[in-house]
């Protein structure tokens, strides 16, 4: 245990050139910029909707979110696997939407 701590303190005590420090800083800054752009794209994808035309093709707008419409649970479960259920849309009678089953 003491050997690892000694190695850590010796590593921290060694001098770093200005060039190496700037290089590490630049790499960190570039990584943060890429992460910010990646997160911005995901938030744009989760935009709310007001009407069906605000959603991607084949999806419907319910309570401000885009959902896949369905008539039965089979529409939401590819190959009869377990997964989302088909819930009735209270605000739009006769239409269901795929959502988490809750169990």
C-alpha positions in Angstrom: 0.0 0.0 0.0 2.8 2.5 0.9 4.6 1.7 -2.3 1.6 2.7 -4.5 1.2 5.9 -2.5 4.9 6.7 -2.9 4.6 6.0 -6.7 1.6 8.3 -6.9 3.3 11.2 -5.0 6.5 10.8 -7.0 4.5 10.9 -10.3 2.7 14.1 -9.1 5.9 15.8 -8.0 7.6 15.4 -11.4 7.6 18.5 -13.6 5.5 18.7 -16.7 6.5 20.7 -19.7 4.4 23.6 -20.9 3.8 21.9 -24.2 2.6 18.6 -22.5 0.3 20.6 -20.2 -1.2 22.6 -23.1 -1.7 19.4 -25.1 -3.6 17.7 -22.3 -5.7 20.8 -21.7 -6.5 21.0 -25.4 -7.5 17.3 -25.5 -9.8 17.8 -22.5 -11.3 20.9 -24.0 -12.0 19.1 -27.3 -13.6 16.2 -25.4 -15.9 18.6 -23.5 -16.9 20.3 -26.8 -17.7 17.0 -28.5 -19.7 15.9 -25.4 -21.7 19.1 -25.5 -22.6 18.8 -29.1 -23.6 15.1 -28.6 -25.9 16.0 -25.7 -27.5 18.9 -27.7 -28.5 16.5 -30.5 -30.2 14.2 -28.1 -32.2 16.9 -26.5 -33.3 18.1 -29.9 -34.5 14.6 -30.7 -36.7 14.7 -27.6 -38.6 17.9 -28.6 -42.2 18.1 -27.5 -45.0 18.1 -30.1 -48.4 19.9 -30.4 -49.8 18.1 -33.4 -49.1 14.8 -35.2 -47.2 16.6 -38.0 -44.6 17.7 -35.4 -43.7 14.0 -34.9 -41.6 11.7 -37.2 -43.6 9.8 -39.9 -45.8 7.1 -38.5 -45.9 8.5 -34.9 -48.7 10.4 -33.2 -48.6 13.3 -30.7 -50.2 12.6 -27.3 -49.8 14.9 -24.2 -46.8 16.7 -25.9 -44.8 13.6 -26.7 -44.5 11.4 -29.9 -45.6 7.8 -29.6 -46.0 4.8 -31.9 -49.7 4.2 -32.5 -51.1 0.7 -31.9 -54.3 -1.4 -32.0 -53.0 -4.3 -29.8 -50.0 -5.2 -27.8 -48.7 -7.2 -30.9 -48.2 -3.9 -32.6 -45.7 -2.9 -29.9 -43.9 -6.2 -29.5 -41.8 -7.3 -32.4 -41.8 -11.1 -32.8 -44.2 -11.5 -29.8 -41.4 -10.7 -27.4 -42.1 -9.0 -24.0 -42.0 -5.3 -24.1 -44.2 -2.2 -24.3 -48.0 -2.5 -24.0 -50.7 -0.8 -26.1 -52.4 1.8 -23.9 -55.6 3.5 -24.9 -55.2 7.2 -25.5 -57.7 8.9 -23.2 -57.6 12.2 -25.1 -58.1 10.4 -28.5 -60.7 7.6 -28.2 -60.1 4.7 -30.6 -56.3 5.2 -30.7 -53.7 3.4 -28.6 -50.1 4.1 -28.1 -47.0 1.9 -27.3 -45.7 2.6 -23.8 -44.1 0.9 -20.8 -46.3 -1.8 -19.3 -45.5 -0.7 -15.7 -44.8 -4.2 -14.5 
